Structures are given as C-alpha cells and as structure tokens.
Amino acid sequence: MDKIRIRGGRPLHGRIQISGAKNAGLPLMAACLLSDQTLTLSNLPALADIATMATLLEQHGVTTEVEGENGSRTMRLNAGNITSTTAPYDLVRKMRASVLVLGPILARFGEARVSLPGGCAIGNRPVDLHVKGLTALGAEIVLEEGYIHAKAPKGLKGGRYVFPQVSVGATENLMMAACLAEGETTLVNAAREPEVNDLAHCLNAMGGKVSGIGTDTLTIQGVAALHGAEHRVVADRIEAGTYAIAAVMTDGELELTGVCPTLLEALLKLLTEAGAKIDTFEDGLRIRRANGMMAGVDVMTEPYPGFPTDLQAQIMALMTVSKGAAMVTETIFENRFMHVPELCRMGANINVHHSSAMIRGVEKLKGAPVMATDLRASVSMVLAGLAAEGETIINRVYHLDRGYERLEAKLAACGADIERLRGEG
Ligand code: UD1
C-alpha cells in the first residue's frame, strides 16, 4: 500500500488551483439516472470516490465517457439504457454515497434495490431519513437481506417531509426523486450545503423545478421527464479550507484560486479570529498569518452555513500548534475524533470528553509514522506533518486518494517536502 513521506517545517508559498467538489460530483453523477439523455459534468475531480460512483453507474447500465486531464475533466453520462435497478453490496460498502442512486432509480423506474451501506469508520451513519423521506413520497420500502427494496409501481407522489435532523445525502436523494414525482413536494429543514444547491441548479438545468435553493425549505414541482444538460461542478470548499489551514499552520502564504470565498465564510471568520490575514477576491483568496503565532479558538461543527464537520480534523491540527487552549466540539457525527490519538503521537496535547476535545497548544509537533481511518483524519495528519519537525510517514494513503486531487503535487509545488512511497499490494 502507498505511503506518503513528509519532511516538515517548510512554509508553503505559492498558488493552488482548487478542484471541483467530490461531494457535489457524486450526487450530480447520480442525477444522470433521472433522464434518458446525456448529462455532461465539467470540473469533475479525478478521485477514487468519483471512479467508484462511475463503476456503480456503469453497473446499472449507464455509459460514461471522460475527457480531459486532472483539473479540467469532463464526464458525459448517459442513462438511456438502464439494465439493472440494483446497487450491489460490493460497491455500496466501498462508499456510502452510493445510496444516492436510490431516489433517482426509484423515481424513474418505479423500483430500486440498494444495499444498506453498513458500518463506517465515523460512527453509526444510518440511512433512515432517506427511507422515511421516500416513504413520504409514496414509496413502499422494505429492508430485506441487507438491501433497501423500494417500490412505487404507479410512480412517486409529491408530499411533505420535515427532516428531524439536517442530512445532506437525504436532502439530495429526496430532491432528485421529487423531480419526477407527480405534483409538489416540500422538504422542510433541508440541508443547504453548497453541494446541495449545486445539485438543485443542475436539476433545474435538466428541466426540473426546484425552488427555495439555498434555504432550508425546498419546493419541487414534479415533471414528467428530465432532459440532458451541461453543468460545471462547484469548487471544493473543503479542499480549499484544508489548504488555507496549511498556509497558516506552516507560517507560509498561499493563494487559492477557482473557489468563491463565500463558500468558506465560517472557516475564514474563525481563521481571522485565530490570527490569519485573509484577502478575498471574486473567485479566490490569499491567506497568511497576520503576525506571529496563531491563537487557539473554540469551534463547533454545524450544518451549513456553520463550521463544516469535514474541516474539523484539520482545524484541530492547527489548534495543536496554536497559542493557548481551544475547544473543538463535533455535533454532526459521533466518533469523529480518530485523528486525536495520532496527533497526540506527534506530540499534541488533546483531551477528549464526549463530543468535545480540549487542545492545549504546544510549540512544535514531532514527525512520526501515523495512520488514519478516514479521509479528513488522514489529511489532518498531512497538515500536522507539514508543520512538524522531522519526518512523518502517513499510512493508508487510499483515504486521501478518495478526496484530494493530486495532493502531493499541489503541496510540493508550494515548497512542501512531500513524496509518495509506492508500496506493494
Ligand atoms: C455528507 C458528506 C460528508 C459530510 C456530511 C455532513 C457527501 C458525499 N458526504 O455526508 O462528507 O461529512 O454530509 O456535512 O456529500 N443521518 C441519520 N440518518 C440518515 C442520514 C443521516 O441519522 O438517514 C445522520 C448522520 O449519521 C449524521 C448526520 O445525520 O450524524 C448528518 O449526515 P448527512 O448530512 O446525511 O451526511 P452524508 O450525506 O452521509
């Protein structure tokens, strides 16, 4: 298995082009299932999760064609000839986002079988809201032999669903399904993450009628069929946020391009409070320390527009080398502190109590061999390694390949001493 070696202590300087968002790309790809015409997605990142979604869709009978290199990839997806309405365990277990095919397949074909995703490294992540929401649109759903088996022989009917808890994936699944339901659907307490909005815009470009985009109440008028469209995937605010943190953590200066800074408002506000100097432009930003050290600040993860859980591990890495104490509270996922013991092995001072972590800043982290069990935890090890003294070896690099396009190349171009060690098996 590949590893990444970082020799830390070098400030990052330069410019990084931000890729398209994985978390927008995945639902957008699933949206192709709603139409028999071609959906063309540009700015799709070259990532393992995107490849897994393509394999899943191909298995349903979708044809995919990719054009262009890293950074400017376009994928054409055509679901004109669906051969299977079942999403098998083998693929779904690899990636939870596979459940996003459920709504579109059910809405278009009146039946879908999707394996239950099963356990996952960041806590028990159920899919009950997807199931309850689709039931509110008239689906009959049974769970059998590890599969969600959904039927709507006469088609879905518009309805009203109030999410008891904000869910990005369930909002996306229901919004897609509602596009082909008969009549009007209202989704209350819906997620309003930029990736959800991006999907809504694409659905409208396909002839859907989604309104209330960007608010917590979405109204969808069902239509008989959707058509083909071209759509550019929104920038990855989590990738941008990760590199913004890398800049101040290494006491360097980075310019991030191709991302609208308003997508990062919660993070940028926090980093400014912690001692960053940030200049924003229409589609990018420049960031460095204002002067001297960064200071500890308290953070709580929340649904958008709050601070994203997908940046929690990275901000915690920054806090380990900031002046004073900081409290990081995770409210979205249980068990999302797997990076804590690894950061501690690098010399961090962190105490976890239930869903909060108290971090007392230390002067320096020390490089170490580390391993992480999910994507964002892995990248927090990269950040820690970049700022640490000495050598850090990060194992299980496949987590990074799921979500960060050309991570080593982007960081190395800004002066990081980082390289991939190719392993067997
Ligand atoms: C998406 C993102 C993920 C991000 C998360 C929260 C993608 C592909 N992934 O994941 O990177 O960390 O949003 O911003 O976009 N829940 C239930 N029942 C459900 C669904 C969710 O209880 O049916 C719970 C989850 O366990 C979690 C919370 O709701 O505690 C939020 O999860 P959700 O927003 O659905 O996350 P995902 O869509 O899986």
Boltz pocket constraint, residues with backbone or C-beta under 6 A from the ligand:
constraints:
  - pocket:
      binder: B
      contacts: [[A, 22], [A, 23], [A, 24], [A, 26], [A, 96], [A, 97], [A, 124], [A, 125], [A, 126], [A, 127], [A, 128], [A, 129], [A, 130], [A, 131], [A, 165], [A, 166], [A, 167], [A, 168], [A, 169], [A, 170], [A, 195], [A, 309], [A, 310], [A, 331], [A, 332], [A, 333], [A, 334]]
      max_distance: 6.0
